[in-house]
Amino acid sequence: MKLLIADDSKAMRLVIGHMLRQAGYKGHQIVEAADGEEALVMVDKENPDLIISDWNMPGKTGIEVLQKLREDGNKTTFGFVTTEVSTEMRALAENSGAAFLIGKPFTPEDFQRALDTYLA
């Protein structure tokens, strides 16, 4: 399975990859994007099975990426790992087609709860 991690922080992309391995999700191919625009390019180029995105990124935000993908008919499983988590953000994410929203700080168990349906 191919996973796309989109976050403007290289360190956070590495942390998310590490957290996925700690949660037991080993052996998946991980590709990365440093912002929302690159995420859209990588979706077309790499055809990931799952997208994990930050909410706040330069260029296009994570929610804009999700909305653009859905507008284009792309149904790839998409979720967020983000610092800010509010009721409004959760509702917007869900209404836009996100499968999950994980707030920082997070644990491997948070990833297991959110991803077991998709990666187990």
Backbone as ProteinMPNN parsed JSONL, in Angstrom:
{"seq_chain_A": "MKLLIADDSKAMRLVIGHMLRQAGYKGHQIVEAADGEEALVMVDKENPDLIISDWNMPGKTGIEVLQKLREDGNKTTFGFVTTEVSTEMRALAENSGAAFLIGKPFTPEDFQRALDTYLA", "coords_chain_A": {"N_chain_A": [[0.844, -1.172, 0.0], [0.482, 2.255, -0.741], [1.341, 5.271, 0.81], [0.714, 8.706, 1.159], [2.241, 11.378, 2.711], [1.575, 14.556, 3.59], [2.927, 17.489, 4.565], [4.167, 20.605, 5.648], [6.385, 20.6, 7.203], [9.372, 18.948, 7.301], [10.402, 17.506, 9.444], [8.028, 16.796, 10.794], [6.833, 15.146, 8.885], [8.603, 13.011, 8.969], [8.222, 12.232, 11.654], [5.538, 11.394, 11.594], [5.741, 9.209, 9.815], [7.396, 7.562, 11.391], [5.686, 7.197, 13.593], [3.637, 5.771, 12.373], [4.966, 3.353, 11.856], [5.486, 2.581, 14.511], [2.905, 2.138, 15.287], [2.438, -0.213, 14.112], [2.178, -0.382, 11.397], [3.931, -1.415, 9.069], [6.081, -1.731, 6.222], [4.73, -0.401, 4.245], [4.792, 1.686, 1.371], [6.025, 4.935, 1.487], [5.404, 8.141, 0.372], [6.166, 11.637, 0.009], [4.969, 15.013, 0.443], [5.617, 18.493, 0.415], [3.891, 20.599, 0.622], [0.544, 21.846, -0.035], [0.1, 22.187, -2.825], [2.097, 20.559, -3.934], [1.205, 18.16, -2.921], [-1.115, 17.661, -4.429], [0.051, 17.26, -6.949], [1.581, 14.992, -6.38], [-0.424, 13.134, -5.795], [-1.538, 12.713, -8.337], [0.749, 11.734, -9.651], [1.709, 9.562, -8.088], [-0.467, 8.047, -7.214], [-1.589, 7.368, -4.512], [-2.787, 5.134, -1.897], [-3.711, 6.043, 0.473], [-3.966, 9.173, 2.06], [-2.328, 11.302, 4.237], [-2.567, 14.298, 5.774], [-1.404, 17.537, 6.789], [-3.266, 20.262, 8.16], [-2.839, 23.068, 7.956], [-0.974, 24.468, 5.55], [1.399, 25.956, 3.283], [0.575, 27.507, 0.095], [-1.72, 25.55, -0.918], [-4.086, 24.705, 1.514], [-4.556, 21.818, 3.641], [-7.294, 21.162, 3.773], [-8.214, 22.413, 1.482], [-6.88, 20.897, -0.427], [-8.095, 18.381, -0.018], [-10.773, 19.064, -0.675], [-10.459, 19.791, -3.383], [-9.59, 17.357, -4.483], [-11.891, 15.764, -4.037], [-13.756, 17.198, -5.507], [-12.769, 16.705, -8.03], [-13.453, 14.094, -8.263], [-11.891, 12.21, -7.016], [-11.544, 9.618, -4.781], [-9.756, 8.761, -2.863], [-8.754, 7.575, 0.303], [-8.548, 9.906, 2.868], [-7.037, 11.761, 5.413], [-6.44, 13.83, 8.325], [-3.637, 15.082, 10.187], [-3.052, 17.224, 12.602], [-2.247, 20.317, 14.341], [-4.12, 22.147, 15.343], [-7.335, 21.565, 16.505], [-10.666, 21.739, 16.288], [-14.194, 21.779, 16.992], [-15.52, 22.803, 14.794], [-13.601, 22.429, 12.786], [-13.443, 19.633, 12.748], [-16.044, 19.045, 11.857], [-16.044, 20.306, 9.312], [-13.993, 18.856, 8.061], [-15.087, 16.236, 8.082], [-17.469, 16.671, 6.605], [-16.351, 17.331, 4.196], [-15.304, 15.002, 3.341], [-13.252, 13.694, 4.7], [-11.621, 10.945, 6.296], [-10.598, 10.747, 8.845], [-9.377, 12.674, 11.658], [-6.614, 13.507, 13.338], [-5.367, 14.853, 16.261], [-2.526, 16.8, 17.263], [-0.627, 16.758, 20.279], [0.13, 13.333, 19.414], [-0.291, 9.745, 19.634], [0.962, 6.385, 19.004], [-1.265, 4.779, 19.351], [-3.385, 6.492, 18.728], [-3.102, 6.619, 15.97], [-3.584, 3.924, 15.361], [-6.307, 3.652, 16.125], [-7.473, 5.415, 14.264], [-6.656, 4.412, 11.785], [-6.837, 1.607, 11.506], [-9.024, 0.492, 10.148], [-8.371, 1.042, 7.529], [-5.707, 0.248, 7.043], [-5.172, -2.157, 8.295]], "CA_chain_A": [[0.0, 0.0, 0.0], [1.252, 3.488, -0.838], [0.827, 6.349, 1.646], [1.241, 10.053, 0.936], [2.239, 12.25, 3.881], [1.713, 15.95, 3.163], [3.127, 18.409, 5.691], [5.226, 21.547, 5.29], [7.529, 20.346, 8.081], [10.053, 17.678, 7.033], [10.469, 16.794, 10.727], [6.716, 16.207, 11.089], [6.637, 14.024, 7.96], [9.384, 11.9, 9.527], [7.558, 11.789, 12.888], [4.332, 10.649, 11.214], [6.205, 7.916, 9.312], [7.849, 6.795, 12.558], [4.502, 6.856, 14.382], [2.951, 4.701, 11.642], [5.698, 2.106, 12.121], [5.239, 2.227, 15.913], [1.529, 1.656, 15.379], [2.38, -1.538, 13.515], [1.976, -0.297, 9.949], [5.252, -1.503, 8.461], [6.119, -2.294, 4.883], [4.023, 0.434, 3.275], [5.621, 2.673, 0.684], [5.649, 6.285, 1.878], [5.858, 9.269, -0.44], [5.956, 12.861, 0.772], [4.741, 16.306, -0.205], [5.983, 19.558, 1.344], [2.816, 21.595, 0.703], [-0.697, 21.405, -0.668], [0.256, 22.099, -4.284], [2.881, 19.354, -4.215], [0.352, 17.013, -2.602], [-1.968, 17.394, -5.587], [0.92, 16.691, -7.978], [1.961, 13.642, -5.954], [-1.594, 12.257, -5.941], [-1.604, 12.334, -9.755], [1.953, 11.002, -10.032], [1.956, 8.35, -7.298], [-1.714, 7.326, -6.987], [-1.536, 6.734, -3.191], [-3.988, 4.484, -1.372], [-4.102, 6.789, 1.667], [-3.303, 10.475, 2.187], [-2.32, 11.887, 5.575], [-2.201, 15.676, 5.499], [-1.533, 18.624, 7.736], [-4.351, 21.173, 7.78], [-2.27, 24.367, 7.581], [0.231, 24.386, 4.727], [1.439, 27.028, 2.283], [0.02, 27.164, -1.223], [-3.076, 25.081, -0.628], [-4.217, 24.054, 2.816], [-4.993, 20.435, 3.554], [-8.732, 21.092, 3.472], [-8.352, 22.766, 0.067], [-6.442, 19.718, -1.185], [-9.177, 17.396, 0.071], [-11.93, 19.526, -1.441], [-10.111, 19.716, -4.801], [-9.617, 15.947, -4.864], [-13.285, 15.295, -4.082], [-14.371, 17.899, -6.637], [-12.298, 16.018, -9.231], [-13.933, 12.718, -8.248], [-10.915, 11.329, -6.379], [-12.108, 9.078, -3.539], [-8.685, 8.225, -2.026], [-8.922, 7.805, 1.738], [-7.827, 11.134, 3.217], [-7.206, 12.164, 6.802], [-5.608, 14.924, 8.802], [-2.876, 15.107, 11.429], [-2.895, 18.671, 12.707], [-2.114, 20.895, 15.677], [-5.388, 22.751, 15.738], [-8.503, 20.702, 16.347], [-11.869, 22.334, 16.863], [-15.438, 21.136, 16.557], [-15.791, 23.287, 13.439], [-12.671, 21.755, 11.869], [-13.874, 18.238, 12.612], [-17.242, 19.025, 11.014], [-15.655, 20.632, 7.942], [-13.237, 17.713, 7.546], [-16.034, 15.144, 7.832], [-18.37, 17.064, 5.518], [-15.572, 17.392, 2.961], [-14.959, 13.641, 2.945], [-12.107, 13.138, 5.424], [-11.894, 9.718, 7.041], [-10.169, 10.915, 10.236], [-8.632, 13.867, 12.04], [-5.821, 13.214, 14.53], [-4.773, 16.069, 16.81], [-1.205, 16.746, 17.889], [0.288, 15.626, 20.18], [-0.538, 12.073, 19.137], [0.387, 8.517, 20.045], [0.721, 5.293, 18.052], [-2.649, 4.306, 19.531], [-4.255, 7.391, 17.96], [-3.026, 6.165, 14.577], [-4.269, 2.633, 15.263], [-7.751, 3.896, 16.142], [-7.907, 6.092, 13.044], [-6.241, 3.762, 10.532], [-7.021, 0.151, 11.452], [-10.01, 0.176, 9.109], [-7.798, 1.252, 6.202], [-4.398, -0.346, 6.861], [-5.038, -3.466, 8.964]], "C_chain_A": [[0.889, 1.235, 0.0], [0.554, 4.602, -0.046], [1.49, 7.656, 1.258], [1.113, 10.835, 2.227], [2.529, 13.66, 3.386], [1.784, 16.852, 4.388], [4.274, 19.327, 5.314], [6.463, 21.411, 6.176], [8.119, 18.971, 7.771], [10.114, 16.844, 8.309], [9.137, 16.115, 11.039], [6.419, 15.054, 10.136], [7.387, 12.795, 8.473], [8.731, 11.341, 10.785], [6.318, 10.955, 12.552], [4.72, 9.272, 10.665], [6.656, 7.007, 10.44], [6.65, 6.32, 13.387], [3.703, 5.748, 13.699], [3.633, 3.362, 11.889], [5.48, 1.65, 13.557], [3.831, 1.671, 16.101], [1.358, 0.295, 14.707], [2.2, -1.55, 12.012], [3.336, -0.233, 9.263], [5.119, -2.05, 7.05], [5.347, -1.51, 3.846], [5.008, 1.389, 2.629], [5.112, 4.059, 1.066], [6.259, 7.275, 0.908], [5.456, 10.53, 0.294], [5.678, 14.047, -0.133], [4.965, 17.393, 0.837], [4.939, 20.663, 1.44], [1.602, 21.067, -0.059], [-0.601, 21.26, -2.173], [1.017, 20.833, -4.664], [2.061, 18.098, -3.922], [-0.54, 16.656, -3.791], [-1.161, 16.77, -6.731], [1.249, 15.238, -7.64], [0.783, 12.666, -6.038], [-1.703, 11.79, -7.386], [-0.443, 11.43, -10.15], [2.057, 9.632, -9.369], [0.722, 7.49, -7.044], [-1.721, 6.61, -5.63], [-2.873, 6.103, -2.807], [-4.559, 5.235, -0.171], [-3.295, 8.075, 1.711], [-3.458, 10.944, 3.622], [-1.775, 13.296, 5.415], [-2.295, 16.562, 6.731], [-2.689, 19.5, 7.253], [-3.778, 22.466, 7.221], [-0.95, 24.176, 6.853], [0.217, 25.559, 3.756], [0.892, 26.549, 0.934], [-1.437, 26.807, -1.074], [-3.056, 24.43, 0.745], [-4.664, 22.612, 2.603], [-6.467, 20.309, 3.196], [-8.987, 21.471, 2.015], [-7.922, 21.608, -0.829], [-7.553, 18.67, -1.191], [-10.366, 17.814, -0.786], [-11.676, 19.46, -2.941], [-10.152, 18.257, -5.282], [-11.045, 15.443, -5.0], [-14.031, 15.927, -5.258], [-14.002, 17.216, -7.961], [-12.709, 14.543, -9.278], [-12.973, 11.726, -7.617], [-11.438, 10.908, -5.011], [-11.051, 8.471, -2.618], [-8.948, 8.554, -0.56], [-7.987, 8.924, 2.178], [-8.098, 11.457, 4.678], [-6.201, 13.225, 7.185], [-4.865, 14.56, 10.068], [-2.497, 16.573, 11.594], [-2.829, 19.149, 14.15], [-3.446, 21.41, 16.188], [-6.533, 21.77, 15.488], [-9.667, 21.368, 17.058], [-13.08, 21.56, 16.362], [-15.753, 21.526, 15.119], [-14.89, 22.592, 12.418], [-13.07, 20.305, 11.662], [-15.091, 18.138, 11.685], [-16.894, 19.307, 9.56], [-14.899, 19.463, 7.309], [-14.188, 16.578, 7.173], [-16.936, 15.459, 6.642], [-17.661, 17.138, 4.174], [-15.094, 16.017, 2.506], [-13.74, 13.05, 3.627], [-12.532, 11.914, 6.224], [-11.546, 9.857, 8.52], [-9.481, 12.253, 10.415], [-7.944, 13.548, 13.361], [-5.181, 14.51, 14.993], [-3.403, 15.805, 17.398], [-1.326, 17.279, 19.303], [-0.496, 14.322, 20.013], [0.33, 10.913, 19.579], [0.195, 7.467, 18.95], [-0.713, 4.767, 18.148], [-3.652, 5.195, 18.792], [-4.28, 6.974, 16.489], [-3.734, 4.827, 14.402], [-5.778, 2.821, 15.228], [-8.239, 4.48, 14.83], [-7.695, 5.237, 11.785], [-6.491, 2.276, 10.442], [-8.002, -0.263, 10.349], [-9.378, 0.179, 7.728], [-6.499, 0.492, 5.965], [-4.239, -1.733, 7.474], [-5.326, -4.605, 8.015]], "O_chain_A": [[1.927, 1.26, 0.661], [-0.643, 4.844, -0.203], [2.702, 7.701, 1.05], [0.021, 10.952, 2.783], [3.595, 13.927, 2.832], [0.824, 16.962, 5.15], [5.256, 18.878, 4.721], [7.482, 22.05, 5.914], [7.455, 17.951, 7.952], [9.906, 15.631, 8.275], [9.121, 14.974, 11.501], [5.804, 14.07, 10.548], [6.873, 11.678, 8.419], [8.685, 10.126, 10.974], [6.085, 9.917, 13.172], [4.092, 8.272, 11.014], [6.337, 5.818, 10.449], [6.612, 5.171, 13.828], [3.151, 4.879, 14.374], [2.964, 2.352, 12.106], [5.305, 0.457, 13.803], [3.598, 0.832, 16.972], [0.27, -0.282, 14.727], [2.081, -2.618, 11.41], [3.831, 0.841, 8.922], [4.156, -2.747, 6.73], [5.305, -1.905, 2.681], [5.952, 1.846, 3.272], [3.914, 4.332, 0.98], [7.462, 7.259, 0.651], [4.528, 10.518, 1.103], [6.083, 14.087, -1.295], [4.564, 17.25, 1.992], [5.083, 21.574, 2.255], [1.638, 19.985, -0.646], [-1.154, 20.32, -2.744], [0.636, 20.123, -5.594], [2.212, 17.086, -4.605], [-0.699, 15.481, -4.118], [-1.639, 15.856, -7.402], [1.202, 14.364, -8.505], [0.985, 11.486, -6.326], [-1.934, 10.608, -7.641], [-0.628, 10.469, -10.897], [2.445, 8.656, -10.01], [0.854, 6.317, -6.693], [-1.844, 5.386, -5.583], [-3.931, 6.477, -3.313], [-5.734, 5.088, 0.164], [-2.096, 8.077, 1.436], [-4.564, 10.984, 4.16], [-0.642, 13.475, 4.97], [-3.147, 16.364, 7.597], [-3.044, 19.476, 6.075], [-4.174, 22.913, 6.145], [0.055, 23.779, 7.444], [-0.844, 26.097, 3.441], [0.768, 25.351, 0.681], [-2.299, 27.685, -1.103], [-2.128, 23.7, 1.091], [-5.096, 22.24, 1.512], [-6.845, 19.445, 2.404], [-9.879, 20.911, 1.379], [-8.532, 21.367, -1.871], [-7.907, 18.138, -2.243], [-10.904, 17.004, -1.54], [-12.579, 19.109, -3.701], [-10.681, 17.963, -6.354], [-11.375, 14.767, -5.974], [-14.835, 15.27, -5.92], [-14.811, 17.155, -8.887], [-12.359, 13.827, -10.216], [-13.211, 10.52, -7.674], [-11.742, 11.758, -4.174], [-11.396, 7.743, -1.688], [-9.321, 9.678, -0.226], [-6.789, 8.894, 1.898], [-9.243, 11.431, 5.127], [-5.238, 13.485, 6.464], [-5.376, 13.832, 10.918], [-1.709, 17.104, 10.812], [-3.298, 18.471, 15.064], [-3.842, 21.14, 17.322], [-6.672, 21.222, 14.395], [-9.653, 21.539, 18.277], [-12.984, 20.779, 15.415], [-16.195, 20.698, 14.322], [-15.335, 22.214, 11.335], [-13.04, 19.8, 10.539], [-15.158, 17.252, 10.833], [-17.391, 18.625, 8.664], [-15.14, 19.12, 6.152], [-14.102, 16.025, 6.076], [-17.142, 14.612, 5.773], [-18.299, 17.022, 3.127], [-14.543, 15.879, 1.414], [-13.235, 12.015, 3.194], [-13.641, 11.849, 6.756], [-12.126, 9.169, 9.361], [-9.056, 12.885, 9.447], [-8.604, 13.343, 14.38], [-4.524, 15.195, 14.208], [-3.141, 14.739, 17.956], [-2.099, 18.215, 19.51], [-1.652, 14.229, 20.426], [1.518, 11.07, 19.86], [-0.643, 7.641, 18.065], [-1.301, 4.362, 17.145], [-4.66, 4.701, 18.286], [-5.331, 6.973, 15.848], [-4.416, 4.618, 13.399], [-6.459, 2.22, 14.396], [-9.296, 4.094, 14.331], [-8.469, 5.331, 10.832], [-6.361, 1.719, 9.352], [-7.797, -1.284, 9.694], [-9.787, -0.583, 6.852], [-6.2, 0.123, 4.83], [-3.254, -2.417, 7.192], [-5.26, -5.769, 8.409]]}, "name": "protein", "num_of_chains": 1, "seq": "MKLLIADDSKAMRLVIGHMLRQAGYKGHQIVEAADGEEALVMVDKENPDLIISDWNMPGKTGIEVLQKLREDGNKTTFGFVTTEVSTEMRALAENSGAAFLIGKPFTPEDFQRALDTYLA"}
